[in-house]
Amino acid sequence: MKLLLSLFFSALFATTNCGKEGDPSPGPSPALPGFKAADATAVFNSFNTVFYDPGRKLYYSTTDRNSLAAIWTQAIYWDIVMHAYERTGNAAYRKMIDDIYQGGYEEYDGYNWNNTVEWFIYDDMMWWVIALARAHQITGNPVYLEKSKSGFERVWNGYDSVYGGMFWQFIHTSKHACINYPTVIAAVRLYQITKDTSYLSKAKNVYAWSGEHLFNKSNGRVADHVNREGQHRGYEDYTYNQGTCIGAGVMLFKETGDSSYLADAILAAEYTKNVMSKGGLLPAEGDYNEQGVLKAIFAHYMFMLINEGGQKQYLPWIQHNATWAWRNRDKKRNIMYRNYGVPCPTGSIQSYEASSGVALLQLCPPVK
């Protein structure tokens, strides 16, 4: 079945233009070296040297180190730490998992999900809910699981029992992909841990609503948002929406065996690869804003499709991105940039735009 799905989607997108004529898109350059496993460790350590505050146990927003990064992006950085630990088994990285939890605990009112000053949109909480569940799976710490479960329960208040789907804001107006697909991911992860079938039922429910209202089944494009009734799709293309759609599909496929979930994930990957990527490179999101972190999220779930969904055909494409991000790094600081196709600027850089290359190298095997 996996082979048939792969052949079908390869044929479907065989004639898709990967970039506009004249785009300055780098192609393969065998003469240039690729990264090695030691380089993945080095760029992770450099990211921490430049952006991590070991006192507050959280990350700064820029190389200037004047203020902490946004609350939701800290959860994504925590995920990157977990990637690094899983890749290396390094005891220092294992300690960072616990340290960052404590840093968040102290900074964000002990993960008090009812504090509407710290938390003001549902997706900010849900990124932490996902990361907390994953931290529990890695460490076995029951506190992480309890915080994840209580956070999920709080976010579930944003479920619309009339029209379906998850609201993005507490005022319950619009519904966004960035809360709906992460809700599916969190619910499946909690189901994996607890075996409570109510989580799996919620995951299927929200995924079905998302498939009807946010997912274009003809080409794999994920709408960013719709109104309360699930109408008037807003089609801004973002890699994290494509990525969480992919992750939700793969996770439900793994739990249910229903190949339609995997088919959706492949279709979303094809759209990202063939339409959103120019010259094979993922888009340079985040012109000095938090969107620079979006590809770090995409990387996590794309590798879920490659490794757990059995779709190895995407590995060369992702290796192409990881290699160019690394080649164009600022070699003095050893940090990377959101636009993989150009040299990293030598001035002030956001942790957001430096993060996705780090995530890619933790997940991506070097080219042999």
Secondary structure, 3 states (H helix, E strand, C coil): CHHHHHHHHHHHCCCCCCCCCCCCCCCCCCCCCCCCHHHHHHHHHHHHHHHEECCCCEEECECCCCCECCHHHHHHHHHHHHHHHHHHCCHHHHHHHHHHHHHHHHHCHHHCCCCCCCCCEHHHHHHHHHHHHHHHHHHCCHHHHHHHHHHHHHHHHHECCCCCCECCECCCCCEEHHHHHHHHHHHHHHHHHHCCHHHHHHHHHHHHHHHHHCECCCCCCECCEECCCCCCCECCCCHHHHHHHHHHHHHHHHHHCCHHHHHHHHHHHHHHHHHHCECCECCCCCCCCHHHHHHHHHHHHHHHHHHCCCCHHHHHHHHHHHHHHHHCCECCCCECCCCCCCCCCCCCCEHHHHHHHHHHHHHCCCCC
